[in-house]
Amino acid sequence: MSKESKKFKVPDALANLYDFANSLDVRRFRQYGVQHPQSDELAGPRELEAWMSQRGLLFTSAKITPAMFETALDLRACARDYLRCDPADRGKDKDAARSLNRALRLFPLVVEARDDRAMVLRSARGDALAGLSAVVAELYDGSINGTLDRLKMCASEECRRVFFDRSKPATRRWCMSSLCGNRTKTRAYRERRRGLG
């Protein structure tokens, strides 16, 4: 679990997925006159290894190859596209579901019995990307228990951060109403005013 996922009280059961989706920061707004810098925590195979290692997801000393790196980026892009859909429409967006399914096929899971009589999903991969199967397992578990519906992408085109909707009715649209929501509402208000003038 990262500082970000702790700060925003993302449940542990979705923390890897949340962090993985937000490893790409495409925010492009100005705040207090300062342009937000865009970044990608997974800029290359070494950065992906470091990211996985920090989260306890690197199970082998094998290196991530350029092809594996592209596979990981594709998984992230497909997961972000899926989370961008409104939860009620995720099953209806055939393109997002089809793309996610294609990416998920490369991260097969197996059920494993543990000593404490519990069952867990674990990676069927044995290479350096095996740890990313934890992200896939979180997608699956979240879809089964309903918590995935609370993981959403900010509706602001200038933001696109993934956030965990902690509101009781689970109807939030923005990662932060005071920032993204306020910017959107202010812009809409100004456009309405211009239309009146």
C-alpha positions as CSV (number, residue, x, y, z in Angstrom):
1,M,0.0,0.0,0.0
2,S,1.4,3.4,-1.0
3,K,1.2,6.7,0.8
4,E,-1.4,7.9,-1.7
5,S,-3.7,4.9,-1.2
6,K,-3.4,5.3,2.6
7,K,-4.0,9.1,2.3
8,F,-7.2,8.6,0.4
9,K,-8.3,5.6,2.5
10,V,-8.4,3.1,-0.4
11,P,-9.2,-0.3,1.0
12,D,-6.1,-2.6,1.1
13,A,-8.0,-5.1,-1.2
14,L,-7.9,-2.5,-4.0
15,A,-4.6,-0.6,-3.2
16,N,-2.4,-2.3,-5.8
17,L,-5.0,-1.7,-8.5
18,Y,-5.4,1.9,-7.4
19,D,-1.7,2.5,-7.4
20,F,-1.1,0.8,-10.7
21,A,-3.8,2.8,-12.4
22,N,-2.5,6.0,-11.0
23,S,1.1,5.3,-11.8
24,L,0.3,7.3,-14.9
25,D,-0.4,10.9,-14.1
26,V,-2.0,12.8,-17.0
27,R,-3.4,15.7,-15.0
28,R,-3.1,18.9,-17.0
29,F,-4.4,21.8,-15.0
30,R,-3.0,24.8,-13.3
31,Q,-3.4,25.2,-9.5
32,Y,-2.5,28.4,-7.9
33,G,-0.8,29.5,-11.1
34,V,1.4,26.4,-11.3
35,Q,1.0,23.9,-14.1
36,H,0.7,20.3,-12.8
37,P,3.6,18.2,-14.1
38,Q,2.5,15.0,-15.9
39,S,4.5,11.9,-15.1
40,D,4.7,8.2,-15.5
41,E,6.1,6.1,-12.6
42,L,6.6,3.3,-15.0
43,A,8.9,5.0,-17.5
44,G,10.8,1.8,-18.3
45,P,11.4,-1.8,-17.2
46,R,13.7,-0.7,-14.3
47,E,11.0,1.7,-13.0
48,L,8.4,-1.0,-13.2
49,E,10.7,-3.4,-11.3
50,A,11.2,-0.7,-8.6
51,W,7.5,0.0,-8.4
52,M,6.7,-3.7,-8.0
53,S,9.5,-4.2,-5.5
54,Q,8.2,-1.3,-3.3
55,R,4.8,-3.1,-3.1
56,G,6.2,-6.6,-2.5
57,L,5.1,-7.7,-6.0
58,L,8.5,-8.7,-7.4
59,F,8.8,-12.4,-6.6
60,T,11.8,-13.3,-8.7
61,S,15.2,-11.8,-9.5
62,A,14.5,-12.2,-13.2
63,K,14.6,-8.9,-15.1
64,I,11.6,-7.4,-16.9
65,T,12.2,-7.5,-20.6
66,P,11.0,-4.7,-23.0
67,A,8.2,-7.1,-24.2
68,M,7.1,-7.7,-20.6
69,F,7.2,-4.0,-20.0
70,E,4.8,-3.4,-22.9
71,T,2.5,-6.1,-21.6
72,A,2.4,-4.3,-18.2
73,L,1.7,-0.9,-19.9
74,D,-1.1,-2.5,-21.9
75,L,-2.7,-4.0,-18.8
76,R,-2.5,-0.5,-17.1
77,A,-4.1,1.2,-20.2
78,C,-6.9,-1.3,-20.4
79,A,-7.6,-1.2,-16.7
80,R,-7.7,2.7,-16.8
81,D,-10.1,2.5,-19.8
82,Y,-12.3,0.1,-18.0
83,L,-12.3,2.3,-14.8
84,R,-13.1,5.4,-16.9
85,C,-16.5,3.9,-17.7
86,D,-19.3,4.7,-15.3
87,P,-19.7,1.6,-13.0
88,A,-23.3,1.0,-14.3
89,D,-22.0,1.0,-17.9
90,R,-18.9,-1.1,-17.5
91,G,-20.7,-4.2,-18.8
92,K,-22.2,-2.3,-21.7
93,D,-18.9,-0.8,-23.0
94,K,-17.9,-3.8,-25.2
95,D,-14.7,-2.2,-26.4
96,A,-13.4,-1.5,-22.9
97,A,-14.4,-5.0,-21.7
98,R,-12.9,-6.7,-24.8
99,S,-9.6,-4.8,-24.4
100,L,-9.4,-5.6,-20.7
101,N,-10.1,-9.3,-21.4
102,R,-7.3,-9.4,-24.0
103,A,-4.9,-7.9,-21.4
104,L,-6.1,-10.1,-18.6
105,R,-5.5,-13.3,-20.6
106,L,-1.8,-12.7,-20.2
107,F,-2.1,-12.8,-16.4
108,P,-3.9,-16.1,-15.6
109,L,-4.7,-16.9,-12.0
110,V,-5.0,-20.2,-10.2
111,V,-6.8,-20.9,-6.9
112,E,-4.5,-22.1,-4.1
113,A,-5.5,-23.6,-0.8
114,R,-3.6,-22.2,2.2
115,D,-2.8,-23.8,5.6
116,D,-5.5,-21.7,7.3
117,R,-8.2,-23.3,5.1
118,A,-8.6,-20.1,3.1
119,M,-8.4,-20.0,-0.7
120,V,-6.4,-17.4,-2.6
121,L,-5.9,-16.4,-6.2
122,R,-2.3,-16.5,-7.2
123,S,-0.4,-16.0,-10.4
124,A,0.0,-18.8,-12.9
125,R,2.9,-16.9,-14.4
126,G,6.4,-17.7,-13.1
127,D,8.3,-14.8,-14.6
128,A,9.1,-11.3,-13.4
129,L,5.5,-10.0,-14.2
130,A,3.9,-12.6,-11.9
131,G,3.4,-10.0,-9.2
132,L,1.1,-7.9,-11.4
133,S,-1.4,-10.8,-11.1
134,A,-2.2,-9.3,-7.7
135,V,-3.7,-6.3,-9.7
136,V,-5.8,-8.8,-11.7
137,A,-6.9,-10.6,-8.6
138,E,-8.0,-7.3,-7.1
139,L,-10.0,-6.5,-10.2
140,Y,-11.7,-9.9,-9.9
141,D,-12.3,-9.7,-6.1
142,G,-13.6,-6.2,-6.4
143,S,-16.1,-7.1,-9.1
144,I,-17.4,-10.0,-7.0
145,N,-17.8,-8.1,-3.7
146,G,-18.9,-4.8,-5.3
147,T,-16.0,-2.6,-4.2
148,L,-14.8,-2.2,-7.8
149,D,-17.9,-0.1,-8.5
150,R,-16.4,2.5,-6.0
151,L,-13.1,2.7,-7.9
152,K,-13.7,5.3,-10.6
153,M,-11.9,7.8,-12.8
154,C,-12.3,11.5,-12.2
155,A,-14.8,13.0,-14.7
156,S,-12.6,16.0,-15.2
157,E,-10.9,15.8,-18.6
158,E,-8.0,17.7,-17.1
159,C,-7.5,15.2,-14.3
160,R,-8.4,11.5,-15.0
161,R,-7.1,10.3,-11.6
162,V,-8.6,7.1,-10.3
163,F,-10.2,7.5,-6.9
164,F,-12.1,5.5,-4.4
165,D,-15.6,6.8,-3.9
166,R,-16.3,6.7,-0.2
167,S,-19.6,8.6,-0.4
168,K,-22.6,6.7,1.0
169,P,-24.5,6.7,-2.3
170,A,-21.3,6.1,-4.3
171,T,-22.2,8.9,-6.8
172,R,-19.1,11.0,-6.7
173,R,-17.9,12.1,-10.1
174,W,-14.6,13.9,-9.2
175,C,-11.6,12.8,-7.3
176,M,-11.9,16.0,-5.2
177,S,-15.0,18.1,-5.4
178,S,-13.0,21.1,-4.0
179,L,-10.6,21.0,-6.9
180,C,-11.9,19.1,-10.0
181,G,-15.5,19.5,-9.2
182,N,-15.1,23.2,-8.4
183,R,-13.1,23.9,-11.6
184,T,-15.8,22.1,-13.7
185,K,-18.7,23.9,-12.1
186,T,-16.9,27.3,-12.4
187,R,-16.2,26.7,-16.1
188,A,-19.9,25.7,-16.7
189,Y,-21.1,28.8,-14.8
190,R,-18.8,31.1,-16.9
191,E,-20.0,29.5,-20.1
192,R,-23.7,30.0,-19.1
193,R,-22.9,33.7,-18.2
194,R,-21.3,34.2,-21.6
195,G,-24.4,32.8,-23.3
196,L,-26.5,35.3,-21.5
197,G,-24.3,38.3,-22.5
